Structures are given as C-alpha cells and as structure tokens.
Amino acid sequence: MLLLVIGIIGTTVAPWQLFFQQSYVVDKRLRPQHMGYERTDMWIGIVISQIVGSVAMMGLAAAAFAGTKEFGNFTDAGGVAAGLAKYVGTWAGDLFAVGLIDAALLGAAAVSLSTAYAFGDVFSLRHSLHRKVSDAVGFYLVYGGLIVLSAALVLIPNAPLGLVTEAVQVLAGILLPAATVFLLLLCNDDAVLGPWVNGRWTNLVTGLIIAVLLVFSFIMTVSVIFPDITDQQIIWTLEGGAGIALLAFGITRLFRDRSEDPARAARLAVDRRTWRMPPLSTLPPIRLSGAQKTWLVALRGYLVVSCLAVIVRVTLMALGH
C-alpha cells in the first residue's frame, strides 16, 4: 500500500515535470507579461489531468472491480483494460486502451524531451525544438535515443511492465523531495529570479509538501528494514515525522540570517515585467548557511537509503515475496 501511495505521488508530481515546465516556457518564447496566461494554462491542465484523468480512472476501476477476484490485484494497465472489457463492456476496455495509448505517447515524448532539455542545460549545448537537427545534434540525439530505448524496453518478451512501471514511479516519488528542495533553493535565489522569487506562503506550503513526502518514504524504508512493523508503530512514525518537521522549521527560522543586503533589496525592487536573469557566467555562487548544508547532506544520505529500500522491495515483489 505504501509503495502504491508513493507511486501515485511520483507519477502525479513527477520530478521531471518541475524542470520540464521551465524548459518549455523558455522554448515557447514566453516573456514575463505572459506568465499569467501560462499559469492559467497550467491550472487547466492540472484540473483536466487529475479530475478527468487520474481521479476518474481510479474511481472507474474501483467500481468495476468491486467484489471480484481482480479487486486489489493490479498487474498492469493491460490487465485493467481486459478487466474493464470483462465486467463493464468491450467498449470500456477499448476506450481505456485508446486513452492509455494517448498517455503513453505523451509521456514518452515529454519525459524524453525533459531529459534532452536537462542534458543541454548541463553541458551548455543548443537545445530547442526551434532549432534544426543540424544545429542541435546532441539535443536531438538524446531525445530520439531515449524514445528508441523506451520502445525497446516495452518490446522485450514477457517483461514485467506493471512492476517496472510501479518501480519507476515509486523511485520518482522518493526522489521528488530532493528535486523539490533543489527547486526551492533556486526559487529563493534573488540573483537568478530577482522580483520573481518565492513569497513566504509559497515557501511554507512547499516545505509542508516536502515534509509529507519524506515521512511517506521514511515509513516505506522502515517497513522494508522491519517487515513486521505494526499499524500503531506506523502512526507513531507519522507523528514523530511531523514533530521533527516542526522542530526543523523552528530551528531554521531561529538561525536564519536577518541581515539586509542593499544589493538584494535593489534586485527585488525591479519591475517584474522588465526583469531578465543575468548571464550564467555573471551569477554569484549560491550561499548556503550551515543549517542548509547540514540538511542537504542528511537528505542526500537518506535518499540513498530510500532508493536501496525501493530496489529491495521491488526485487522481493518480482520474486513473489
């Protein structure tokens, strides 16, 4: 159950989406005055994908399989399509399959494109769909190569695609806090974003989300190390995690730097519509406090342990344990 919860989070708020959105905003040549339209577009997409997509899909499957032997025994998306055809009607299974093909094509294109964007960012290569193939060879090689690799994986005979999908999404859910922390630091760097840096409430909500994700992944890790853990002990873990999160928040607020930087105040006072990020070569290195460095080191070590726990759990599931 914990694995499925983390997997649902990982596939809904996948780490790659956080950076894909930034890249395609740049690729669409949007300017600051277009941010309102972009946010509206994002919210429309969230409502359609979550309510019309995820929530409706889970509700339909729960209603269709209630009281049957398939209920609670998810194998893969193909099994869901076959089950809907069996208990609801052939049209339902066909409709689910068509939607699944559409989602698969979109996912393969978007995830591969996100990776190609990131590859170009890290290695300072030209990376844009506006460029010709001859003008951005590395970008298009990564993009096309990942799609071919994904297709090859799917076509492997008897590959446990359901388990592979679940494992990938759980890993995404485990890695999400690290990606979100990195993004949070970036979104609070006024040298990068100037007047567009996060406000207090955005940081608070993001911090709460990170804490919830860490607690979920921590419970899953503990359940792998101690398979006989009880429900009461899980509740104690949740309560302890909430207490640690509140303590960490208090310590961070207590020791934060309250000194005013005139240069920072000047950057924040610039009109949002005219702000432009300076060239990368002119940006100052990010300055982390001792507390931030400590938390980042602890987070990195914890994520290594969590990822190993996911690998162990998925291996045991593959072996039928």
HUFEN-V455736 format. One record per residue. N is the residue number from 1. SS is DSSP state (~ for helix, > for strand, _ for the rest). D_CENTER is the distance of its C-alpha to the mean C-alpha in whole Angstrom. Layout:
N&SS&D_CENTER / N&SS&D_CENTER
This chain:
1&_&19 / 2&~&17 / 3&~&15 / 4&~&15 / 5&~&14 / 6&~&11 / 7&~&10 / 8&~&10 / 9&~&8 / 10&~&6 / 11&~&7 / 12&~&7 / 13&_&4 / 14&_&2 / 15&~&3 / 16&~&6 / 17&~&6 / 18&~&7 / 19&~&9 / 20&~&10 / 21&~&12 / 22&~&14 / 23&~&15 / 24&~&16 / 25&~&18 / 26&~&20 / 27&~&21 / 28&_&22 / 29&_&24 / 30&_&23 / 31&_&25 / 32&~&25 / 33&~&27 / 34&~&25 / 35&~&22 / 36&~&23 / 37&~&23 / 38&~&19 / 39&~&18 / 40&~&20 / 41&~&19 / 42&~&15 / 43&~&17 / 44&~&19 / 45&~&16 / 46&~&14 / 47&~&17 / 48&~&18 / 49&~&15 / 50&~&15 / 51&~&18 / 52&~&20 / 53&~&17 / 54&~&16 / 55&~&18 / 56&~&21 / 57&~&20 / 58&~&20 / 59&~&23 / 60&~&25 / 61&~&24 / 62&~&25 / 63&~&28 / 64&~&29 / 65&~&29 / 66&_&30 / 67&_&34 / 68&_&33 / 69&_&33 / 70&_&29 / 71&_&28 / 72&_&25 / 73&_&26 / 74&_&23 / 75&_&23 / 76&_&21 / 77&~&21 / 78&~&24 / 79&~&26 / 80&~&24 / 81&~&26 / 82&~&29 / 83&~&29 / 84&~&29 / 85&~&32 / 86&~&34 / 87&~&34 / 88&_&33 / 89&_&34 / 90&~&34 / 91&~&33 / 92&~&30 / 93&~&29 / 94&~&29 / 95&~&27 / 96&~&24 / 97&~&25 / 98&~&25 / 99&~&22 / 100&~&20 / 101&~&22 / 102&~&20 / 103&~&17 / 104&~&17 / 105&~&19 / 106&~&16 / 107&~&13 / 108&~&15 / 109&~&16 / 110&~&13 / 111&~&11 / 112&~&15 / 113&~&15 / 114&~&12 / 115&~&13 / 116&~&17 / 117&~&16 / 118&~&15 / 119&~&18 / 120&~&20 / 121&~&19 / 122&~&19 / 123&_&22 / 124&_&24 / 125&_&24 / 126&_&25 / 127&_&22 / 128&_&22 / 129&_&23 / 130&_&26 / 131&_&28 / 132&_&30 / 133&~&29 / 134&~&32 / 135&~&30 / 136&_&27 / 137&~&28 / 138&~&25 / 139&~&22 / 140&~&24 / 141&~&24 / 142&~&21 / 143&~&19 / 144&~&22 / 145&~&22 / 146&~&19 / 147&~&20 / 148&~&23 / 149&~&21 / 150&~&19 / 151&~&22 / 152&~&24 / 153&~&22 / 154&~&22 / 155&_&26 / 156&_&27 / 157&_&29 / 158&_&28 / 159&_&25 / 160&_&23 / 161&~&20 / 162&~&19 / 163&~&19 / 164&~&17 / 165&~&15 / 166&~&14 / 167&~&14 / 168&~&11 / 169&~&9 / 170&~&10 / 171&~&10 / 172&~&6 / 173&~&6 / 174&~&9 / 175&~&7 / 176&~&5 / 177&~&8 / 178&~&10 / 179&~&7 / 180&~&8 / 181&~&12 / 182&~&12 / 183&~&11 / 184&~&13 / 185&~&16 / 186&~&16 / 187&~&16 / 188&_&19 / 189&_&21 / 190&~&24 / 191&~&25 / 192&~&22 / 193&~&22 / 194&~&25 / 195&~&26 / 196&~&22 / 197&_&21 / 198&_&19 / 199&_&22 / 200&~&22 / 201&~&21 / 202&~&17 / 203&~&17 / 204&~&18 / 205&~&16 / 206&~&13 / 207&~&15 / 208&~&16 / 209&~&12 / 210&~&11 / 211&~&15 / 212&~&14 / 213&~&11 / 214&~&13 / 215&~&16 / 216&~&15 / 217&~&14 / 218&~&17 / 219&~&19 / 220&~&18 / 221&~&19 / 222&~&22 / 223&~&23 / 224&~&23 / 225&~&25 / 226&_&27 / 227&_&27 / 228&_&30 / 229&_&28 / 230&_&29 / 231&~&28 / 232&~&30 / 233&~&28 / 234&~&24 / 235&~&25 / 236&~&27 / 237&~&24 / 238&~&22 / 239&~&25 / 240&~&25 / 241&~&21 / 242&~&22 / 243&~&25 / 244&~&23 / 245&~&21 / 246&~&24 / 247&~&26 / 248&~&23 / 249&~&23 / 250&~&27 / 251&~&27 / 252&~&25 / 253&~&27 / 254&~&30 / 255&_&30 / 256&_&28 / 257&_&30 / 258&_&32 / 259&_&34 / 260&_&34 / 261&_&34 / 262&~&36 / 263&~&34 / 264&~&30 / 265&~&32 / 266&~&34 / 267&~&30 / 268&~&29 / 269&_&32 / 270&_&31 / 271&_&31 / 272&~&28 / 273&~&29 / 274&~&31 / 275&_&28 / 276&_&27 / 277&_&25 / 278&_&28 / 279&_&28 / 280&~&25 / 281&~&29 / 282&~&30 / 283&_&27 / 284&_&28 / 285&_&26 / 286&_&24 / 287&_&25 / 288&_&24 / 289&_&26 / 290&~&27 / 291&~&25 / 292&~&22 / 293&~&23 / 294&~&23 / 295&~&20 / 296&~&18 / 297&~&20 / 298&~&20 / 299&~&16 / 300&~&17 / 301&~&19 / 302&~&18 / 303&~&14 / 304&~&17 / 305&~&19 / 306&~&16 / 307&~&15 / 308&~&19 / 309&~&19 / 310&~&16 / 311&~&18 / 312&~&22 / 313&~&21 / 314&~&20 / 315&~&23 / 316&~&25 / 317&~&24 / 318&~&25 / 319&_&28 / 320&_&28 / 321&_&28
